[in-house]
Amino acid sequence: MSAVAHHLVRRGMDATSGYLSPTSNDDNEERRKLSAWAILVFSVTVIVFSLISFAIQYTYGAVVGTLAVVEDPHPDIYEPIRGGPDDSSKTANAVGPGPDVGLERPVPITSTLRSAILHLRARAGPWSRFRGLGIYMCLAISRSILTQFFTFGRGNDLSHPLHSFGRIAADVVSAPLALAWVHIIISEPSAKPFWRRIPGYSSWVKIAPAVALQSVASQLTFILPAHLAMRSRVWSVKEGNPFSDPEFDPRADIAIAIGALLLTICLALLIELPATVTMIRVAASILPDQEETIVPIDRTFGGKVQPAILGGSGKVGLLDAWKTFTWPSRVRLLKVLVKTFAMVFTVTVACGIVIAGEALLMKEKMFVQA
C-alpha cells in the first residue's frame, strides 16, 4: 500500500504543480510558479504531519496491533504492574484472600489503546511506544534494496511484471529481520542491541513460509484493485479539462474507483489481515524460552506447539496459528485498527486544512514569475 500512496502523491504533486503554474494561450505571457517560500512552507507542513501520521501508525497500528494479535485474553497466571508503594494489601490478600479472589478474569491489556500504552510505559519506559523502530527501519531499507535487486532496478514500476515477484522475494529473504522485530515488540526490554537478536538460518526456515504467505496476500490485495483501477482513464494536466471532452463519462470512473476501494477493503479483511495475523503468531511461537513476554501469551497456542526436544517442530502451524486466534481477539484487533485509521484520517484532513489556510494567507505572494 505504501507504493500506491507514493504513486498517488507523485501524480498529485505533478497535477498541483500544473494547475498552480498555469500557462496562457498567448505564448508571450510569462508563466508563474510557486515561490521558494511557498514550497518551503508547504514542505515543512507535509513533513510535520507525515511524521505525526507515521508515529500514530507505528505506535498503535504496529506495536499495539502486534500485541493484540499475540495476547492471551484468558491467561492462567500473570502478574501485571501494580501502582502504589504500599504492598501491605498484597500481603493481606496472600494471607487471607476473600471468597471472590481469583474468580475474575483480567481484562486484556490491549482492550483499549490507553491501557496498552500505560502498560508499555510501566514495563518498558516512556519511549516504549517506539520500541523496535531501529530494526523496523532496517527492515524497510533492506526490503527496498532487495526489491530493486530482484526486479533489476524496476522495483518502483508498479506495472512491471517482476514487481510483485521482487516484493515477495525481498520479503522472504529479509524474513529474519521481520522475525526479530516481532520478538522485540512482544518481549520484555533487553540489553542486547537489535542486531544481536536477529535469528539464524534455522529460524528463517521456520518463519519463511509464513512471511511468504503474508507477502503473497499483500500483493494480491494490491494487484487486483490496481488492475480494476487501470480500466479508468487517467487524464494528464496537459490535456486540459477532461470534462470538456464530450466522450468523457465521469460516472464510469467514479464507479470504478468505488469498486476498487471496496475490493481493496474486502481483500484486506479477508486475505491480508489473516495472513498477517498468521505470520505474527508463528513468529511469536518461535520466541526463545528464555525471553519473557511483555503481555501474557499462551506459548503452547492451545497445545498446538510441540517442543523440538520432543520431536515437534517447535512452532505453531500456519492453519493452527489462525484457528487459535479467537473471535474476541479478532474483534479486539479490528477495534485497534479502526481507531488507528480514524486517527490517521483525522491527521490527513487536518493537514489538508492547514495547507489550504496557508495558501489563502499567502495569496498572490505564493507565486513568482518563471
Contacts in CASP RR format, 6 or more apart in sequence:
PFRMAT RR
TARGET T0000
AUTHOR 0000-0000-0000
METHOD contacts of the structure
MODEL  1
MSAVAHHLVRRGMDATSGYLSPTSNDDNEERRKLSAWAILVFSVTVIVFS
LISFAIQYTYGAVVGTLAVVEDPHPDIYEPIRGGPDDSSKTANAVGPGPD
VGLERPVPITSTLRSAILHLRARAGPWSRFRGLGIYMCLAISRSILTQFF
TFGRGNDLSHPLHSFGRIAADVVSAPLALAWVHIIISEPSAKPFWRRIPG
YSSWVKIAPAVALQSVASQLTFILPAHLAMRSRVWSVKEGNPFSDPEFDP
RADIAIAIGALLLTICLALLIELPATVTMIRVAASILPDQEETIVPIDRT
FGGKVQPAILGGSGKVGLLDAWKTFTWPSRVRLLKVLVKTFAMVFTVTVA
CGIVIAGEALLMKEKMFVQA
1 221 0 8 1.000
1 222 0 8 1.000
3 156 0 8 1.000
3 158 0 8 1.000
3 222 0 8 1.000
4 158 0 8 1.000
4 222 0 8 1.000
4 226 0 8 1.000
6 156 0 8 1.000
7 158 0 8 1.000
11 234 0 8 1.000
14 237 0 8 1.000
15 237 0 8 1.000
17 34 0 8 1.000
18 237 0 8 1.000
19 237 0 8 1.000
20 32 0 8 1.000
20 33 0 8 1.000
20 34 0 8 1.000
20 366 0 8 1.000
20 367 0 8 1.000
21 31 0 8 1.000
21 32 0 8 1.000
21 33 0 8 1.000
21 34 0 8 1.000
21 370 0 8 1.000
22 31 0 8 1.000
22 32 0 8 1.000
23 29 0 8 1.000
23 31 0 8 1.000
30 369 0 8 1.000
30 370 0 8 1.000
31 369 0 8 1.000
31 370 0 8 1.000
32 367 0 8 1.000
32 368 0 8 1.000
32 369 0 8 1.000
32 370 0 8 1.000
33 367 0 8 1.000
33 368 0 8 1.000
33 369 0 8 1.000
33 370 0 8 1.000
34 42 0 8 1.000
34 366 0 8 1.000
34 367 0 8 1.000
34 368 0 8 1.000
35 365 0 8 1.000
35 366 0 8 1.000
35 367 0 8 1.000
35 368 0 8 1.000
36 368 0 8 1.000
37 362 0 8 1.000
37 365 0 8 1.000
38 362 0 8 1.000
38 365 0 8 1.000
38 366 0 8 1.000
38 367 0 8 1.000
41 358 0 8 1.000
41 362 0 8 1.000
42 355 0 8 1.000
42 358 0 8 1.000
45 351 0 8 1.000
45 354 0 8 1.000
45 355 0 8 1.000
45 358 0 8 1.000
46 351 0 8 1.000
46 355 0 8 1.000
49 347 0 8 1.000
49 348 0 8 1.000
49 350 0 8 1.000
49 351 0 8 1.000
49 354 0 8 1.000
52 347 0 8 1.000
53 344 0 8 1.000
53 347 0 8 1.000
53 348 0 8 1.000
55 129 0 8 1.000
55 130 0 8 1.000
56 340 0 8 1.000
56 343 0 8 1.000
56 344 0 8 1.000
56 347 0 8 1.000
57 340 0 8 1.000
57 344 0 8 1.000
58 129 0 8 1.000
58 130 0 8 1.000
58 133 0 8 1.000
58 136 0 8 1.000
59 117 0 8 1.000
59 129 0 8 1.000
59 130 0 8 1.000
60 113 0 8 1.000
60 336 0 8 1.000
60 339 0 8 1.000
60 340 0 8 1.000
60 343 0 8 1.000
61 336 0 8 1.000
61 337 0 8 1.000
61 340 0 8 1.000
62 136 0 8 1.000
62 185 0 8 1.000
63 120 0 8 1.000
63 129 0 8 1.000
63 130 0 8 1.000
63 131 0 8 1.000
63 185 0 8 1.000
64 110 0 8 1.000
64 113 0 8 1.000
64 116 0 8 1.000
64 117 0 8 1.000
64 336 0 8 1.000
65 110 0 8 1.000
65 333 0 8 1.000
65 336 0 8 1.000
65 337 0 8 1.000
66 182 0 8 1.000
66 185 0 8 1.000
66 186 0 8 1.000
66 280 0 8 1.000
67 109 0 8 1.000
67 110 0 8 1.000
67 116 0 8 1.000
67 185 0 8 1.000
67 186 0 8 1.000
67 294 0 8 1.000
67 295 0 8 1.000
68 108 0 8 1.000
68 110 0 8 1.000
68 116 0 8 1.000
68 329 0 8 1.000
68 332 0 8 1.000
68 333 0 8 1.000
68 336 0 8 1.000
69 277 0 8 1.000
69 280 0 8 1.000
69 281 0 8 1.000
69 284 0 8 1.000
69 325 0 8 1.000
69 329 0 8 1.000
69 333 0 8 1.000
70 186 0 8 1.000
70 280 0 8 1.000
70 281 0 8 1.000
70 284 0 8 1.000
70 293 0 8 1.000
70 295 0 8 1.000
70 297 0 8 1.000
71 108 0 8 1.000
71 109 0 8 1.000
71 110 0 8 1.000
71 295 0 8 1.000
71 296 0 8 1.000
71 297 0 8 1.000
71 329 0 8 1.000
72 295 0 8 1.000
72 296 0 8 1.000
72 297 0 8 1.000
72 298 0 8 1.000
73 108 0 8 1.000
73 326 0 8 1.000
73 328 0 8 1.000
73 329 0 8 1.000
73 332 0 8 1.000
74 105 0 8 1.000
75 106 0 8 1.000
75 296 0 8 1.000
75 298 0 8 1.000
78 106 0 8 1.000
78 296 0 8 1.000
80 106 0 8 1.000
80 109 0 8 1.000
80 119 0 8 1.000
81 119 0 8 1.000
81 122 0 8 1.000
81 123 0 8 1.000
82 90 0 8 1.000
93 101 0 8 1.000
107 115 0 8 1.000
108 329 0 8 1.000
108 332 0 8 1.000
109 115 0 8 1.000
109 116 0 8 1.000
109 119 0 8 1.000
109 295 0 8 1.000
109 296 0 8 1.000
110 116 0 8 1.000
110 295 0 8 1.000
110 332 0 8 1.000
110 336 0 8 1.000
111 332 0 8 1.000
113 336 0 8 1.000
113 339 0 8 1.000
117 129 0 8 1.000
119 294 0 8 1.000
119 295 0 8 1.000
120 128 0 8 1.000
120 129 0 8 1.000
120 131 0 8 1.000
120 294 0 8 1.000
121 128 0 8 1.000
121 129 0 8 1.000
123 188 0 8 1.000
123 189 0 8 1.000
123 294 0 8 1.000
124 131 0 8 1.000
124 188 0 8 1.000
124 189 0 8 1.000
124 294 0 8 1.000
125 189 0 8 1.000
128 189 0 8 1.000
131 184 0 8 1.000
131 185 0 8 1.000
131 189 0 8 1.000
132 181 0 8 1.000
132 184 0 8 1.000
132 185 0 8 1.000
132 194 0 8 1.000
134 194 0 8 1.000
135 177 0 8 1.000
135 180 0 8 1.000
135 181 0 8 1.000
135 184 0 8 1.000
135 194 0 8 1.000
135 195 0 8 1.000
135 197 0 8 1.000
135 198 0 8 1.000
136 181 0 8 1.000
138 177 0 8 1.000
138 194 0 8 1.000
139 174 0 8 1.000
139 177 0 8 1.000
139 178 0 8 1.000
139 181 0 8 1.000
142 170 0 8 1.000
142 174 0 8 1.000
142 177 0 8 1.000
143 167 0 8 1.000
143 170 0 8 1.000
143 171 0 8 1.000
143 174 0 8 1.000
144 170 0 8 1.000
146 166 0 8 1.000
146 169 0 8 1.000
146 170 0 8 1.000
146 173 0 8 1.000
146 174 0 8 1.000
147 155 0 8 1.000
147 166 0 8 1.000
147 167 0 8 1.000
147 170 0 8 1.000
148 154 0 8 1.000
148 155 0 8 1.000
149 170 0 8 1.000
150 162 0 8 1.000
150 165 0 8 1.000
150 166 0 8 1.000
150 169 0 8 1.000
150 170 0 8 1.000
151 157 0 8 1.000
151 160 0 8 1.000
151 162 0 8 1.000
151 163 0 8 1.000
151 165 0 8 1.000
151 166 0 8 1.000
152 162 0 8 1.000
154 160 0 8 1.000
154 162 0 8 1.000
154 163 0 8 1.000
155 162 0 8 1.000
155 163 0 8 1.000
155 166 0 8 1.000
155 167 0 8 1.000
157 163 0 8 1.000
158 226 0 8 1.000
164 219 0 8 1.000
164 222 0 8 1.000
164 223 0 8 1.000
167 215 0 8 1.000
167 218 0 8 1.000
167 219 0 8 1.000
168 212 0 8 1.000
168 215 0 8 1.000
168 216 0 8 1.000
168 219 0 8 1.000
171 178 0 8 1.000
171 211 0 8 1.000
171 212 0 8 1.000
171 214 0 8 1.000
171 215 0 8 1.000
172 208 0 8 1.000
172 211 0 8 1.000
172 212 0 8 1.000
172 215 0 8 1.000
175 204 0 8 1.000
175 207 0 8 1.000
175 208 0 8 1.000
175 211 0 8 1.000
176 198 0 8 1.000
176 199 0 8 1.000
176 200 0 8 1.000
176 203 0 8 1.000
176 204 0 8 1.000
176 207 0 8 1.000
177 198 0 8 1.000
178 207 0 8 1.000
178 211 0 8 1.000
178 279 0 8 1.000
178 283 0 8 1.000
179 198 0 8 1.000
179 199 0 8 1.000
179 203 0 8 1.000
179 204 0 8 1.000
179 207 0 8 1.000
179 283 0 8 1.000
179 286 0 8 1.000
180 194 0 8 1.000
180 197 0 8 1.000
180 198 0 8 1.000
180 199 0 8 1.000
182 280 0 8 1.000
182 283 0 8 1.000
182 284 0 8 1.000
183 197 0 8 1.000
183 283 0 8 1.000
183 284 0 8 1.000
183 286 0 8 1.000
183 287 0 8 1.000
183 288 0 8 1.000
183 291 0 8 1.000
184 190 0 8 1.000
184 194 0 8 1.000
184 197 0 8 1.000
186 284 0 8 1.000
186 287 0 8 1.000
186 293 0 8 1.000
186 294 0 8 1.000
186 295 0 8 1.000
186 297 0 8 1.000
187 287 0 8 1.000
187 291 0 8 1.000
187 292 0 8 1.000
187 293 0 8 1.000
187 294 0 8 1.000
188 291 0 8 1.000
188 292 0 8 1.000
188 293 0 8 1.000
188 294 0 8 1.000
190 197 0 8 1.000
190 291 0 8 1.000
199 286 0 8 1.000
203 286 0 8 1.000
206 282 0 8 1.000
206 286 0 8 1.000
206 313 0 8 1.000
206 314 0 8 1.000
206 315 0 8 1.000
207 279 0 8 1.000
207 282 0 8 1.000
207 283 0 8 1.000
207 286 0 8 1.000
209 318 0 8 1.000
210 278 0 8 1.000
210 279 0 8 1.000
210 282 0 8 1.000
210 283 0 8 1.000
210 318 0 8 1.000
210 321 0 8 1.000
211 279 0 8 1.000
213 275 0 8 1.000
213 278 0 8 1.000
213 279 0 8 1.000
213 318 0 8 1.000
214 272 0 8 1.000
214 275 0 8 1.000
214 276 0 8 1.000
214 278 0 8 1.000
214 279 0 8 1.000
216 275 0 8 1.000
217 271 0 8 1.000
217 272 0 8 1.000
217 274 0 8 1.000
217 275 0 8 1.000
217 276 0 8 1.000
218 272 0 8 1.000
218 275 0 8 1.000
218 276 0 8 1.000
220 267 0 8 1.000
220 271 0 8 1.000
220 272 0 8 1.000
221 264 0 8 1.000
221 267 0 8 1.000
221 268 0 8 1.000
221 271 0 8 1.000
221 272 0 8 1.000
224 263 0 8 1.000
224 267 0 8 1.000
225 259 0 8 1.000
225 260 0 8 1.000
225 261 0 8 1.000
225 263 0 8 1.000
225 264 0 8 1.000
225 267 0 8 1.000
226 260 0 8 1.000
228 256 0 8 1.000
228 259 0 8 1.000
228 260 0 8 1.000
228 263 0 8 1.000
229 256 0 8 1.000
229 257 0 8 1.000
229 260 0 8 1.000
231 256 0 8 1.000
232 252 0 8 1.000
232 253 0 8 1.000
232 256 0 8 1.000
232 257 0 8 1.000
233 242 0 8 1.000
233 248 0 8 1.000
233 253 0 8 1.000
235 242 0 8 1.000
242 248 0 8 1.000
242 250 0 8 1.000
243 250 0 8 1.000
274 322 0 8 1.000
277 321 0 8 1.000
277 322 0 8 1.000
277 325 0 8 1.000
277 333 0 8 1.000
278 318 0 8 1.000
278 321 0 8 1.000
278 322 0 8 1.000
281 301 0 8 1.000
281 316 0 8 1.000
281 321 0 8 1.000
281 322 0 8 1.000
281 324 0 8 1.000
281 325 0 8 1.000
282 315 0 8 1.000
282 316 0 8 1.000
282 317 0 8 1.000
282 318 0 8 1.000
282 321 0 8 1.000
284 297 0 8 1.000
285 299 0 8 1.000
285 301 0 8 1.000
285 305 0 8 1.000
285 314 0 8 1.000
285 315 0 8 1.000
285 316 0 8 1.000
285 317 0 8 1.000
285 321 0 8 1.000
286 314 0 8 1.000
286 315 0 8 1.000
287 293 0 8 1.000
287 297 0 8 1.000
287 299 0 8 1.000
298 324 0 8 1.000
299 305 0 8 1.000
301 316 0 8 1.000
301 320 0 8 1.000
301 321 0 8 1.000
301 324 0 8 1.000
302 324 0 8 1.000
304 316 0 8 1.000
304 317 0 8 1.000
304 320 0 8 1.000
304 324 0 8 1.000
305 313 0 8 1.000
305 314 0 8 1.000
305 315 0 8 1.000
305 316 0 8 1.000
306 312 0 8 1.000
306 313 0 8 1.000
306 314 0 8 1.000
307 314 0 8 1.000
308 314 0 8 1.000
316 324 0 8 1.000
359 366 0 8 1.000
END
